[in-house]
Amino acid sequence: MNEPVLTGLLTDKYELTMLAAALRDGTASRRTTFELFARRLPDGRRYGVVAGTGRLLETLPQFTFDDDACGLLAQFLDPDTVSYLRDFRFGGDIDGYAEGELYFPGSPVLSVTGSFAECVVLETLALSIFNHDTAIASAAARMVSAAGDRPLIEMGSRRTHERAAVAAARAAYIAGFAATSNLGAQRRYGIPTEGTAAHAFTMLHTHRDGPDELAAFRAQVDALGAGTTLLVDTYDVTTGVANAVAAAGTELGAVRIDSGELAVLVRQVREQLDGLGAAQTRIVVSGDLDEFGIAALRAEPVDSFGVGTSLVTGSGAPTANMVYKLVEVDGMPVQKRSSHKESQGGRKEALRLARPTGTITEEVVYPAGRAPQTAEPCRALTTPLVRGGQAVSRPDLSAARELVASGLRSLPWEGLNLSHGDPAIPTTHVRA
């Protein structure tokens, strides 16, 4: 039975037990600011891409506790806490980086201000959205950079949770992917979709005297037109290409190669297509590609890449390492001092410095409302997202995509390296 998840229950139990204790001792109403940030980037990364802002703004009005939720919570919470949650609506303020913005260690990606009660219960929701979406977008941006001007298709739905697949497609699109295979992402967010057939369709056309790849290709062309993409590596690639052109003619849209020594096969297929008069037929490659595999194929005649597993799994999209920490209570800075888990106290904002050429040089984090003076070109990063519980910023995928693209263009050249190294720019904290 696949029952809908009550959004208010998308949280960890300790958020609500803390709330119960704070309501009991009178500290629940103290005005606080929590900050969402990453102490460090994942190993080998030089920048990150903020994603999930739009999904948080979409979800915030749904973060409530209905009768069913309150019935569950009454099993371990006192009646006053359950009553508070029954009427819960977030009424605070949220500031943060725009979706699609680059971030670095210590960047104040999100600041949530309000009573302790209303801010603490958002911790798990905010972290689950941002850690997932930011990890996907950051991995996808590296792949986009490696691919140059050739488009990428997100194909990871079968390698992750069915609902995470939609969020992953959205995050990859923000980072610059051209399309997704996931129809749920098209319906919800308007992301372009692509996809034609798998090996199973080719293998379906098997008879007593053996497989009939040509019949499979003709059936697909009859249904989808000559502009379709035919998968040519089910059996023998050379024969597959010949059958593809025989079925669709020289107007064949594309062939896809999903296995084998891709660099060698792509060169052979390009030569074969050209020799058959199908010079305009594109070559799509897929099959466990990551940014390194894409970079290795950059000099080959590949027209587009399909990426799945490495984009949506932990190996390719490691956690963004975001944390959500209390940094201010009633206007007083507070900070965690645990070894290797320190936090900077006080509500913060940030700006980014650049050379006159537009290449960014430094991120400056400062106490909110006290921007430092600088003679260098700079851009404010912190923007209002929610005021009094109401969103004042609307999700805009086109704007987010452009922000990622412009951010990648602004990085120092070494910041685009796929090899291990320091963050592309330093983060400087200016104290009051």
C-alpha positions in Angstrom: 0.0 0.0 0.0 1.6 3.3 -1.1 0.0 5.9 1.2 0.9 9.6 0.8 3.5 10.8 3.3 2.3 13.6 5.5 4.8 16.4 4.9 5.0 17.4 8.5 6.2 13.9 9.3 9.2 14.3 7.0 11.3 15.0 10.0 13.4 13.3 12.6 11.8 12.5 16.0 14.3 14.6 17.9 13.2 17.8 16.3 9.8 17.3 18.0 11.2 16.1 21.4 13.4 19.3 21.4 10.3 21.3 20.6 8.4 19.7 23.5 11.1 20.5 26.0 11.4 24.1 24.7 7.6 24.6 25.0 7.7 23.2 28.6 10.6 25.5 29.8 9.5 28.6 27.9 12.4 28.9 25.4 10.4 27.9 22.4 9.5 31.5 21.7 13.0 32.8 21.7 13.9 34.4 18.4 16.6 32.4 16.6 18.4 32.1 13.3 19.5 28.7 11.9 22.0 28.6 9.1 22.3 25.9 6.4 25.8 25.6 5.0 28.6 23.2 4.2 31.8 23.2 6.2 33.7 21.6 3.3 33.0 20.4 -0.2 32.9 16.7 -1.1 36.3 15.2 -1.7 37.7 16.2 -5.1 35.2 19.1 -5.7 36.1 22.7 -6.2 32.7 24.2 -6.1 29.1 23.3 -5.4 25.8 24.3 -7.1 22.8 25.4 -4.9 19.6 23.5 -5.8 16.5 22.7 -3.8 15.5 26.3 -3.0 12.4 26.1 -5.3 11.4 22.7 -3.8 11.7 24.0 -0.3 9.4 27.0 -1.2 6.9 24.6 -2.8 6.9 22.3 0.3 6.8 24.9 3.1 3.1 25.6 2.9 2.5 21.8 3.0 4.6 21.4 6.2 1.6 20.8 8.5 0.4 18.2 10.9 -3.1 16.9 10.3 -5.3 14.7 12.6 -3.5 11.5 11.5 -0.1 13.0 12.1 -1.2 14.3 15.5 -2.6 10.9 16.4 0.8 9.4 15.8 2.7 12.2 17.6 0.4 11.9 20.7 2.0 8.5 21.3 5.2 10.2 22.6 4.5 13.9 22.9 2.5 15.8 25.6 -0.9 17.3 24.7 0.4 20.9 24.6 3.1 20.0 22.0 0.6 18.1 19.9 -1.8 21.1 20.1 1.0 23.4 19.0 1.8 21.2 16.0 -1.8 20.9 15.0 -1.9 24.6 14.4 1.6 24.8 13.0 2.4 27.1 10.1 5.9 28.5 9.5 5.7 32.3 10.1 9.3 33.3 10.0 11.7 34.7 7.4 14.2 32.9 5.1 17.1 34.4 3.2 19.5 32.6 1.1 21.4 32.1 -2.2 19.3 32.0 -5.3 18.8 28.6 -6.8 21.6 27.9 -9.3 24.2 30.0 -7.4 27.6 28.5 -6.8 28.6 27.9 -3.2 31.8 27.2 -1.4 32.8 26.1 2.2 31.1 28.3 4.7 28.7 30.0 2.3 25.5 30.9 4.2 23.3 29.1 1.7 20.1 29.5 3.8 19.3 31.5 6.9 16.0 30.6 8.7 14.8 33.2 11.3 11.8 32.9 13.6 11.0 31.4 17.0 13.0 28.4 18.0 9.9 26.3 17.8 9.1 27.1 14.2 12.8 27.0 13.0 13.9 23.8 14.6 11.1 21.7 13.1 12.3 22.6 9.6 15.8 21.2 10.0 15.3 17.7 8.5 13.1 18.9 5.7 15.6 21.6 4.6 18.6 19.3 4.9 17.0 16.4 3.0 16.0 18.7 0.1 19.2 20.7 -0.1 21.6 17.7 0.5 19.9 15.7 -2.3 19.3 18.4 -4.9 22.6 20.2 -4.3 24.6 17.0 -4.6 22.9 16.1 -7.9 23.2 19.6 -9.4 26.9 19.8 -8.3 27.7 16.5 -10.0 25.7 17.5 -13.1 27.5 20.8 -13.4 30.8 19.0 -13.6 29.4 16.8 -16.4 28.1 19.8 -18.3 31.5 21.4 -18.0 33.2 18.2 -19.3 30.8 17.9 -22.2 31.4 21.4 -23.5 28.7 22.4 -25.9 27.2 18.9 -26.4 23.9 18.2 -24.7 23.3 15.7 -21.9 20.2 13.7 -21.1 19.4 12.7 -17.5 18.5 9.0 -17.4 18.8 8.0 -13.7 15.2 7.2 -12.8 15.8 3.5 -12.5 18.7 3.9 -10.2 17.0 5.8 -7.4 13.7 6.2 -5.5 10.7 7.0 -7.7 10.1 10.4 -6.1 13.8 11.2 -5.8 14.0 10.6 -9.5 11.8 13.6 -10.3 13.9 15.9 -8.0 17.1 14.5 -9.5 15.9 15.4 -13.0 15.0 18.9 -11.8 18.4 19.4 -10.2 20.2 18.1 -13.3 18.2 20.4 -15.6 19.1 23.4 -13.4 22.8 22.5 -13.8 22.5 22.5 -17.6 21.3 19.1 -18.7 19.2 19.5 -21.8 16.5 16.9 -21.1 15.4 13.9 -18.9 13.9 10.5 -19.6 11.5 11.0 -16.6 7.9 11.9 -17.6 7.0 12.9 -14.0 9.6 15.7 -14.2 8.1 16.9 -17.5 4.6 17.0 -16.0 5.6 18.7 -12.8 8.4 21.1 -13.9 8.1 21.3 -17.7 11.5 19.7 -18.3 12.0 18.4 -21.9 12.0 14.6 -22.2 13.8 12.2 -24.5 13.8 8.5 -25.0 13.0 5.9 -27.7 13.7 2.2 -27.1 15.8 -0.3 -25.1 17.5 -3.5 -25.9 14.3 -5.4 -24.9 12.4 -4.0 -28.0 15.1 -5.2 -30.3 15.3 -8.6 -28.6 11.5 -8.9 -28.8 11.9 -9.4 -32.6 13.4 -12.8 -32.3 12.0 -15.8 -34.2 12.9 -19.5 -34.5 15.6 -18.7 -37.0 17.2 -16.0 -34.8 17.0 -12.3 -33.9 15.6 -9.9 -36.6 17.2 -6.5 -35.7 16.1 -5.0 -39.0 12.5 -5.8 -38.3 12.7 -4.2 -34.8 14.2 -1.0 -36.3 11.6 -0.8 -39.1 8.9 -1.2 -36.5 10.3 1.7 -34.4 10.7 3.9 -37.5 7.2 3.1 -38.6 5.9 4.2 -35.2 8.2 7.2 -34.4 9.5 8.4 -37.8 13.0 8.5 -39.4 14.1 11.1 -36.9 14.1 8.5 -34.0 17.2 7.2 -32.2 18.0 3.5 -32.8 19.9 1.5 -30.3 22.6 -0.3 -32.3 24.6 -2.3 -29.8 22.2 -5.1 -28.9 24.2 -7.6 -31.0 26.9 -6.3 -33.3 27.4 -2.6 -33.6 28.6 -2.6 -37.3 25.6 -4.7 -38.3 23.4 -2.6 -36.1 24.4 0.6 -37.9 23.8 -0.9 -41.3 20.4 -2.1 -40.2 19.5 1.3 -38.7 20.3 3.1 -42.0 18.5 0.4 -44.0 15.4 0.9 -41.8 15.3 4.7 -41.7 17.3 5.8 -44.6 19.9 8.5 -44.6 17.6 10.8 -42.7 17.9 8.7 -39.5 17.9 11.0 -36.5 20.5 9.3 -34.3 22.0 6.0 -33.2 22.8 5.2 -29.6 25.7 3.1 -28.2 25.3 1.9 -24.7 28.2 -0.4 -24.2 31.7 -1.4 -25.3 34.9 0.7 -25.8 33.0 3.9 -26.6 35.9 5.9 -28.0 36.8 3.3 -30.5 33.2 2.5 -31.4 32.2 6.1 -31.9 34.9 6.7 -34.4 34.0 3.6 -36.3 30.3 4.4 -36.3 30.9 7.9 -37.5 32.9 6.6 -40.4 30.4 4.0 -41.2 27.4 6.4 -41.1 29.2 8.9 -43.3 30.1 6.1 -45.7 26.4 5.2 -45.9 25.4 8.7 -46.7 24.0 9.4 -43.2 26.3 12.2 -42.4 23.6 14.1 -40.4 22.8 11.2 -38.2 23.9 12.0 -34.6 25.7 9.6 -32.2 24.4 9.4 -28.7 26.4 7.5 -26.1 25.4 6.2 -22.7 26.4 3.4 -20.3 27.7 4.3 -16.8 29.2 7.6 -17.9 30.5 10.1 -15.3 32.3 13.4 -15.8 35.6 11.6 -16.3 34.2 9.3 -19.0 32.6 12.3 -20.7 35.8 14.2 -20.6 37.7 11.3 -22.1 35.2 11.3 -25.1 35.4 15.0 -25.6 37.7 14.7 -28.6 35.5 12.0 -30.2 32.6 12.6 -32.6 29.9 12.3 -29.9 26.8 14.4 -30.4 25.2 13.9 -27.0 25.5 12.0 -23.7 23.1 10.0 -21.6 23.9 9.9 -17.9 22.2 7.9 -15.2 23.8 5.9 -12.4 26.7 8.1 -11.7 24.5 11.2 -11.5 21.9 10.0 -9.0 23.9 7.6 -6.8 26.3 8.3 -4.0 29.4 7.4 -6.1 28.8 10.2 -8.6 26.8 12.6 -6.5 28.2 12.4 -3.0 26.3 14.2 -0.2 26.7 17.9 -0.3 27.6 17.8 3.5 25.1 20.5 4.3 24.4 21.1 8.0 21.7 23.2 9.8 23.0 25.0 12.8 21.7 27.5 15.4 23.8 30.7 15.0 21.8 33.4 16.8 19.5 33.6 19.8 17.7 36.9 20.6 20.2 38.8 18.5 23.2 37.2 20.3 25.7 35.1 18.2 26.0 31.5 19.3 28.3 28.9 17.9 29.2 25.2 18.1 32.8 24.5 19.2 33.1 20.8 18.7 36.4 19.7 17.1 36.1 19.7 13.3 32.5 20.7 13.6 32.8 24.4 14.4 30.3 27.0 13.3 30.5 30.8 13.0 28.0 32.6 15.2 25.5 35.2 14.1 23.2 35.7 11.1 25.3 36.2 8.0 25.1 37.4 4.4 27.6 37.1 1.6 28.9 38.8 -1.5 31.3 37.7 -4.2 34.3 39.7 -5.4 35.5 39.6 -9.0 38.1 41.0 -11.3 36.9 43.6 -14.0 37.0 40.7 -16.4 34.2 39.0 -14.4 36.4 36.1 -13.0 35.5 35.7 -9.4 38.2 35.9 -6.8 36.7 35.6 -3.3 33.6 35.0 -1.3 33.1 37.3 1.6 30.8 36.3 4.5 29.9 39.1 6.9 27.4 39.9 9.7 23.9 40.5 8.3 23.3 44.1 7.4 26.9 45.1 7.6 28.4 44.7 4.2 32.1 45.5 4.0 33.4 48.3 1.8 35.3 47.1 -1.3 36.8 48.7 -4.3 36.5 45.5 -6.4 33.5 44.6 -8.5 31.1 42.6 -6.3 27.7 41.0 -6.2 25.4 40.4 -3.3 24.5 36.7 -2.9 21.9 36.7 -0.1 18.4 37.4 -1.2 15.0 37.4 0.6 13.0 34.1 0.0 10.3 34.1 2.7 8.8 36.9 4.8 6.3 36.2 7.5 5.9 32.7 6.3 5.0 33.8 2.7 7.3 33.1 -0.2 8.6 36.4 -1.8 10.6 34.6 -4.4 9.2 32.3 -7.1 11.0 29.2 -8.4 12.3 30.0 -11.9 14.2 27.1 -13.6 15.3 29.2 -16.6 16.8 31.8 -14.3 18.5 29.1 -12.2 20.0 27.5 -15.4 21.4 30.8 -16.5 22.8 31.4 -13.0 24.7 28.1 -13.1 26.0 28.8 -16.6 27.2 32.3 -15.7 28.7 31.0 -12.5 30.7 28.3 -14.4 31.9 31.0 -16.8 33.0 33.2 -14.0 35.2 30.5 -12.3 39.0 30.8 -12.6 40.2 28.2 -15.1 41.6 25.9 -12.5 38.2 25.9 -10.8 36.8 23.8 -13.6 39.5 21.1 -13.3 38.1 17.7 -12.5 41.1 16.7 -10.5 41.4 17.1 -6.7 42.3 20.5 -5.5 41.3 23.4 -3.3 38.0 25.2 -3.7 38.0 27.4 -6.8 37.9 30.6 -4.6 38.6 31.2 -0.9 35.9 32.1 1.6 36.7 35.0 3.9 34.7 35.6 7.1 34.5 39.3 8.2 33.7 39.6 11.9 31.7 42.4 13.4 
